[in-house]
Amino acid sequence: MRKKVLAILLSAGMVLSLAACGGSTPPATETPAQSASTETADAPAADKPAADKPAADTPADAPAEPAAAEEPGDDLVAAAQAEGALVVYGSCEEEYLQAACEHFSELYGIKVDYQRLSTGEVQAKIEEENGNPSGDVWFGGTTDPYNECAGKGLLEAYEANNASHLLSDMYRDKDGYWYGIYKGILGFMVNRDELARLGVDAPKDWQDLKDPKYKDLIWLSNYNTAGTAKLVVNTMIQKYGHDEGIQYLVDLDKNIQVYTKSGSGPSKNVGTGECIVGIGFLHDGITQIVDNGYENIDLIIPSSGTSFEVGATAIFKGAKHPNAAKLWIEYALSPECVELAAQNGSYQFLVLDNAKQPEQAVAFGLDPENVMKYDFEDAKQNTSTYVEEVMKALGGGDDRFKTE
C-alpha cells in the first residue's frame, strides 16, 4: 500500500518535472555478481497512452481481454524435463532474475542455475567460450551486445511460438536470434537536494551535461562492461554523427566522476547523494523512488530527444540443454514471466500485447513512444568498433575503466 500511495503522490510532480524538461512525453554501491540455484522438491505520458500498442476499436472503459500466451507443446516440455537442468545468465536486476528462474523451476520441475552479470560481462564470457558456452540462455539487458554475439555466431536461432504476441517486429531479431521482453527509456536521474545545496540547476538536455558546473557530479556506466553505456555510445553517434558523437563523449568524460560496472549502478547511488546526476534508464530511478523511498530523485527525459533499450532473451549457440533453453524462451515471452518484473522492483514497459503494463511507469508519466528512431542494424554492425574508437579517443581510459 505504501508503494502505491507514494507513486500516486509523486506522479503529479514528476509529470510537471518531465514536461519542464521538454518531454512530451537500503540502496548501495554495486556488489559483485552473485550466483544461486533453484530446484523444486519434486520433479514434475504524458501526452499519449503509456503503452506500446493500444487495442484497436476497443472502448476505454471496456478493454478487450488479451489473448493468452501459447502453451508450450507437450513434446518440448517433455524433452526439456528429460534434460532436467538449465543455466541462465541474467542481465536484468537480481530480484527479477531470481523470481523468473524460481517460477520457471516451479512450473516445469527443471533445476535452474543462474548468475547475474552485466551484458558486457556475458558477451565477454560467451566470446571467450567460443561455441562451448557454460550457460544455456541469456535473459535481460540491452540488445546491442546480443546483436554483436549474433553477428559472431554465438547465439542459436529459434522461432518462438509466443513471439506472435510481440507488439511489433522491432522487438525481435528477424532471424530469431533474440526476442524482446521489455523497453526502457534512457535519461537522467538527479538528486534535487544536492543540486539545490550546490546552487546548480538540473540538466535539461544532453549538451547541458558538458557544462563545467557538472564536473565530478555525473555517473555513467562503463563502455566496456555495460550495455547501457554501449547504448549511450550508439545514441550519441546516431544523434550527432560519427565524429561529433565521439567528441561529445570525450567532452562529457571531463565531468564524469565514476563509471560503474553495470548500467543500473548510477541509479543506485543518486538517492544517497553519492551520485548527483546519473545517466541511465529511468525505470531504475523509479525503483529507487518507489521501492527504496528516495523522494529526492527527479527523472528527466532529455529535451532534444533520447533513445531506448529493448531488453532481450536468447539461446547460446552450443547450449548443453537446448530443449530447456527453447522452453525458457517460450516462458520468457509470456505474461507469467514478464509481469514478475514489476512485482520485483523492475518497472520497464513490457512489449507483449497480452501483458499488463506496470502501473508505476504509467504513474510517472513516461511515454514509451516518445523516443528517437534507433538504428538497430547500425548498432548490430558497429557497436564494438564504436566503443573501441571512444576508448581510443579517451586515451585508452584510466583506472575508472578497469574491470576485474
SEMI-285285 format. One record per residue (C-alpha): x, y, z. Coordinates in steps of 0.2 Angstrom, whole numbers, plus 5000, padded with zeros to 4 digits. Example, Ala and Ser with C-alpha at 12.3 -4.5 7.8 and 13.67 -1.06 7.14 Angstrom:
2
506249785039 506849955036 
***
This chain:
404
500050005000 501450125004 502250104987 500650144978 500250294989 502050354986 501950334967 500250424966 500850574977 502450584967 501650564950 500950744948 502650824952 503550704941 502450744926 502750934929 504650894930 504650794914 503650924905 504851064911 506250964903 505450964886 504750784887 503150774878 503250644884 509350015009 510250064991 512150034990 513650034979 513649894966 514149724973 515049584963 514049474953 513149334963 512649164958 511249044965 510248904960 508348854962 507648674962 505948604965 505748474978 504848364966 505248354948 503548374939 501550524896 501150614897 500350654880 500050484874 499450324882 500950244891 500850084881 501750024866 500149974856 498350024861 497049904857 496149944841 494249984841 494049954860 493150074871 494250144885 493050084899 492949904891 494649844887 494749684876 495349534885 497149504878 497549334870 498349214882 500149154879 500348994869 500648844880 502248754876 502048594867 502048434877 503448364867 504548524871 504148514889 504548334890 506148354881 506648494892 506148394908 507248254902 508748374901 508248424919 509348574920 509548754914 510948884916 510349064915 511449224913 510449374918 510749554914 509149614922 509149664940 509549524953 507749514961 506849494944 508149364938 507949264954 506049274953 505949224935 507149074937 506249014953 504549024944 505148934929 505848794940 504148784949 503248774933 504248634925 505248544938 506848594930 508348644940 508948814936 510648884940 510849074937 512049214938 511849404937 513149484925 513149644915 512849624897 514649664893 515249534905 514149404897 514749454880 516549434885 516249264893 515249194878 516549264866 517949184876 517049014877 516849024858 515448904854 515648794870 514548904882 514448874901 512648944900 511148904890 510149064889 510349254891 508949354900 508849544901 509949684896 510049794881 510149714863 511749794857 512849664865 511549524859 511749594841 513649584842 513549404849 512349354835 513449434822 514849324828 513849164828 513749144846 511849144848 510649004842 509149054831 507448994837 505749034830 504649054846 502849024846 502549164859 503449294848 501649314840 501249424855 502649554852 502049724849 503049744833 504449674823 505649804831 505649694847 506449544839 507849494828 507249454811 508049284811 507549234829 509249264837 508449364851 506749424857 506249574867 505449564884 505449754889 505849934884 506750064894 506950254891 508750324893 508850484903 509550574918 509150544937 509650694948 509750724967 508750884968 509350914986 511150904982 510951014967 510051144977 511451144990 512751174977 511651304968 511651214952 510151194940 509651014934 510250974916 508850984903 509750904888 511250804883 512350964879 512051034896 513050894904 514650964896 514451124906 515951134918 514751164933 514350974932 516250924934 516350774946 514450764948 514050644934 514050454935 513950344919 514150154917 515750084909 515850074890 516749904892 515549814903 513849894902 512549884888 511850044894 513450134891 513550054873 511850124870 512450294875 513850274863 512650224849 511450364854 512750504853 513350444836 511650424829 511150594836 512650704832 513550604818 515050494820 516450614824 515350744833 514650594844 516350534849 516950714853 515350734863 515850584874 517650654876 516950814882 515750734893 517150624901 517850784909 516350794920 516150604924 516650564942 516350374941 516050244928 515050094936 515149914930 513349894927 512050014919 510950024935 512450074945 512250264944 510350254949 510850154965 511850304971 510850454967 509650444982 511150444994 511950594986 513550504982 513050524963 512150684960 511750664941 511650494934 511450434916 510450284914 508750204912 507350294920 506450144926 507950114938 507650284945 505850234948 506450084958 507450194969 505950314972 504550184974 505450044982 506850124992 505950294997 507150414989 505950554986 507450674982 507650594965 506950684949 506850594932 507250694917 506950654898 508250754888 507350894879 508050864862 507650684862 508350514868 508450334864 507850174872 508349994876 507549834871 507849714885 508049544877 508249354879 509149224868 509949054867 511849024867 512548934852 513048754858 511948764874 512048604884 510248604887 509448654871 507648604874 507648684891 508348834883 506948844870 505648814884 506448964893 506149074878 504349024877 504149064895 505149224894 503849284881 502349254892 501449374904 501849244918 503649294917 503749474912 502449534924 503649474938 504749624934 503549754942 503249634957 505149634960 505649814958 505949824939 504749944931 505149934912 503749944899 503349774893 503249734874 501949594874 500149634869 499549514882 500549584897 499949714909 501049874909 501749924926 500750054935 502250134942 502950184925 501250244919 501150354936 502750444932 502150504915 503450414905 502950394887 503750234879 503450304861 504250474864 505950424858 507150444843 507150314830 508550204834 509550114820 509749934827 510649874811 512050014813 512249964831 512249774826 513649804814 514749944823 514549944842 516149854845 517049974833 516250124840 516750084858 518550054853 518550224845 517850304860 519150224871 520550274859 519850454859 519950444878 521750394878 521450214882 520550254898 521150254915 520850164932 519050214930 518850094916 519749944923 518749784925 519149634936 
***
